[in-house]
Amino acid sequence: MPPPRTDPQRKLKDYKTEVHNDWCPGCGDFGILSALQQALFELELPPHEVTVVSGVGCSSKTPHFVRTYGFHTLHGRGLPVATGLRLANHRQTVVAVGGDGDGYGIGAAHFIAAGRRNLDFTYIVFNNAVYGLTKGQSSPTLKKGLQTKSMADRSIAEGLNPIALAISAGFTFVAASYSLNVRHMKEIFKQAVRHPGSAMVDVYQTCPSYNDIHTKEWFAGKDRGDAARLYDVNERGYDPLVADPADDAEKARKKAAGIAKSFEASDDGWPMGIFYRAVEPTFEEFLAERMPDLKERPLVACDNAGRDIASLVDEMR
């Protein structure tokens, strides 16, 4: 969790680059980018102390548009790189971004591993239910039986529930937002970055080029008398701190995963807000017990020359 910083000279523009943005007009990526830039600014995080990591896809161009350190990696591999960055320098605020195909499809194994470790970083998923960069094939989050305009036939596989998956994997902060509600996203992102542990935010994103089902008008409920499909579970009284003091971490996650299942998106409603939040020991704390130097300085600043690590290697066999 980053320490609070104050610099009255820093402006929102300091988090924006001049790189040409070639996302499609009307793409939900623009709203997510704006919310991320605003969140970093309002958290007063110095740009040089932030790193944005991505995989491959339309969403993964984000590091080019945020004036921080950035790392544009391989398809589905953003989380392993974010893990390495965070372990090498735990003073850096690390934010990983990627699409639903990148995170829940190609990188699904890394997604689960990241949750299990509970490293202190944030993962934002741009979820538009299609592979936008490769012309709109169905992603793991498209519901069975749906067919977007670029698909030759209906989806024949069940769509997964990212919220239940993230909680089950071990992420200790799990939330959802909507790409055209910048204010809501910004506040969720700020809480995710502040959270001491692994945070995942699934963002429902419009894709005007390929997903002609989940459109801006559809989310607004234009087809059913302006009865919006999006609703905030926290505004309806849901408390994300579902863990009973007597619960162990595994029991708490199972309980939360069951609740998340009841909030699964459907034609009647798509839930937003914070679904799960728990404070558990982080992976960084676990390492610091074995490498006391990490309590004083990041790994990149430690003097490890000549250190006998034989006992550490034996312990990990």
ABEGO torsion letter per residue (X at the ends): XBBBBBBAABBAAAABBABBBABBBGBAAAAAAAAAAAAAAAAGBBAAABBBBBBBEAAAAAAAABBBBBBBBBBGAAAAAAAAAAAABAABBBBBBEBAAAAABAAAAAAAAAAAAGBBBBBBBBBAGBBAAAGGBBBAABBBGBBBAABABBBABBBBBAAAAAAAAGBABBBBBBAABAAAAAAAAAAAAABBEBBBBBBBBBBAAABAABBAAAAAGAAAGGBBABBBAAAAGBBABABBAABBAAAAAAAAAAAAAAABBBAABBBBEBABBBBBBBAAAAAAAABAAAAABBAAABBABGBBAAAAAAAAX
